[in-house]
Amino acid sequence: MHILLTRPLENCSEMIVKFKSLGHQVSHLPLLNIDKVNYEEINFSEYKGIIFTSANAVKFLEYRKIDKQILCFCVGIATEKQARSIGFQNVIAAEGNVENLKELVLQNFDKKNGKLIYISGETISVDLDQQLVGEGYNIKRIVNYRTTHNQNFDENFVKELKLNMPDMVYVYSQNSALSFLNFIKIHQSESLWMDTNLMCISEKTSSILNEIKWKKIFLFNPGEEEFLLYKI
């Protein structure tokens, strides 16, 4: 099977190795560039819990002065793994989407216990902090990275991709979907995806790519990528 992965290399290198070890062909098309954003110095001792909605939010965190026993809420398994890799010990992970993450916070953190800090990218699909404020929580949002659309694609790669279209492609965010749609249109490949299965992180993500004709569209949570191989 030919699989197209679209995350930055550092976020999907393990998956590339895994899929290749299973005998699949893997192509890599990074749709987004991810850059650190400097933020104000934070006194983390003022907060009783910390929320991460992506592994990148953990990666770009200045974590050395943070008590690693602080309660951490992570959106999914990959984010949890990143948090534990830098020493956080009290980590709870949701099932890969922000709606589940919100419910996890509501169930496991009493708003009377103190303030929460929410670390995220500049672009978010769900205003989690405002939703929690609406539930009576005291929460501060910090932006520590931003994403930009990758505009530079190797022409030889594009030619080879057109000659050997993937059986499935994974898209992880609305921002990535917008970038992917732009890639398809720039390279005039709109009619070439009819035998490709589109795997999207959410319905909102897939809706951006609905104007392209796909074989099938599947929704998934991070960590389910290998499982999806057996559904098509």
N, C-alpha and C positions, 0 to 999 in steps of 0.2 A: 504494500500500500504506500502511496505517496502522500506525505503529510507536510503541510505548510504551517510553520510556527511564526508568529508575528510580534512576539515580545522582544525587548532588548536581550542580547545574548546572555548577559549575566543572570537574567531571570528565567531563562529556559535552557541553559546549557545541560543541566542534569536530565531534562526531558529529552533533549536531542540524543544524548548517550543512551538513555533508556529505550527510546523508540528504535534506534539503530540496532541495539542489541537484540531486539525482537524481530529483526529482519526487515524493517521498514525503510523506505527512502525518506529522508527528511530535508526539506528546504527551509531556509531561514530568511524572512523578510521583515527586518525591524521597522515598525511603522512610526515609532516615537523616539525622540531623544529625551533623556531625563537629566535635569540639572539641579544641583543644590541651590536652595534659597537661604540666604542668611536671615536669621530671625533674632529678635530681642532676647537678651539673657533672661532665663526663666529660673525662679526659685522653686524647684520642683518639690521642696519640702512642704509647700503650701497645699499640695494636691494629694488626694487620697486614692486616685485612680487615673490611669492613662489609657487612651483609646487610639488604636492604630487601624486605619482602613486600607493600608497596603504595606507590603514589605519595604517599599521605597521610603515610606515615612519612618520606618525603623532605621533603615540604612543611613539616612541623612540626619539622624538625631544626635545631638551632643549628649551622650548618655553617661559620661564618666562621673558626673556629680549627682546622679540619680540613684536613690535607694533601690536596689534590684529586687527588693521584696514588695515594692509597690504593686498593687493589683493592676494587671494589664488585660485589656479587652482587645482581641484581634479579630479581624474580619474573617480569616480563614486559616487553613493549615500552613500555607506558605508564609504568611505573616507571623504566625505563632513560631514557626521554625526559626525565622530571622530574629525574633525577639529573644528566644531562648539562646540563640547563638552568641548574643552579646551579654548574656548573664541574667536576664529577667527570669525569675523563678515562679512567680505567682501569676500564671498566664491562663486565660480562658479564651477559647477560640469559638467563633460562630461557624456557620456552614457555608461561608463564602460570599454572602451578600449583606448589604448594610441593613436591610430590614431585620434579618436574623440577629445582627450585631446589636441593634437597638433593643430588641427583646431580651438579649443576654444581659445588657446593662440594667434594664428595668428589673429583671429577676434577681440580679446578684449584687446590686449596689443601691443601698438605701440613700436617697438624696439628702437625708439628715446627717449622713456621715462626713460630708465635706465636699470639696470642689473636685471636679474632673478636668483634665486637660486632654484635648483632642488634637492629635498630630496628623496632618494630611497634606496632600498636594494642593496646588493652586486651583486646579479644576476638579470639582466633585460633582457626582451625578445626583447625590442626595444630601440635603442640608441637615445632616445628622445632629449637629450642635444645636440648631434652631429647634429641631423636633424635641430634643431633650430639654431645652429651655422651656418649651411648651408643657413639658411634663413636670416642671418645677425644679429641674436640676441647675446647679451653678456650674457652668462649663465655659472654658476658654479654648478657642481654636487657634492653633499655630500652623502656619504654612511653612514647610521646610524643603519643598521641591516643586519644580514645575515641569510640564511636558510640552514639547514642541513637535510639530509634524516633521518627519524625515522627508526631505525633498530630493535627496541624492540616492538614486538607485542605479546599480551597475547594469548597463545595457545588455551585456552578455547574459547576465542572470535573467533579465526580463525575456530575452529571446528564448533561452532554454526553458523557462517556465511556460511560455506559450506553446512550445513544442511538446511539453510533458506536464499537462495540467494536474494539479493535486487532486487526490480523492477526498481530502478533507482539509479544512483550514480552521485554526483556532483564533478567535478575536476576543480580547479581554476587557474592552471598555468602549464607551460611546466615542471617546476621543480617538481610539484606535480604529473604530469603524468608520469615522469620518475620514481619517487618513487613508484607510484601505479603499474607500469609495473613490477618493481623489486619485489614488494610484491606478485603479482600474480604468478610470476615465482618461487620465493622461496617456496611458499606454493603449487605449482603445481596445480593451479586452472584454468589454461588456458581454459579448456573445459567447465567451469561452468557458463559462463557469457552470454550465447546465448539468455537468456530471460530477460536480464538486459538492460535498456536504459541508455546510457552514455551521460551525460550532461557536455559539456566542454565550457570553457570561450572563446576559439578561435579555429580556424581551425588548427593552429600550435600545439595547445595542443592536440587536438583529433588525429592528425596524428601520434603522438608518440604511441598511443594505438590502431592503426589500425590493428596491427597483431593479436589482440584478436577479436573474433567474438562476436559482440553485437547485440541485437535486433534492435535498432536504435541508431543513434547518433544525438544529438541536440546541437546547439550552443546557448549560452545565455549571457546576461550581468548581473552582480550582481544586485540584486533587482527583478529579474524576476523569481526567484526560485519557488515561489508559483504558478505563472502563468503557468509554465511548467507542473505542476501536472495535468492540465486539457487538455494537448496536447497529452497525451499518453493513 
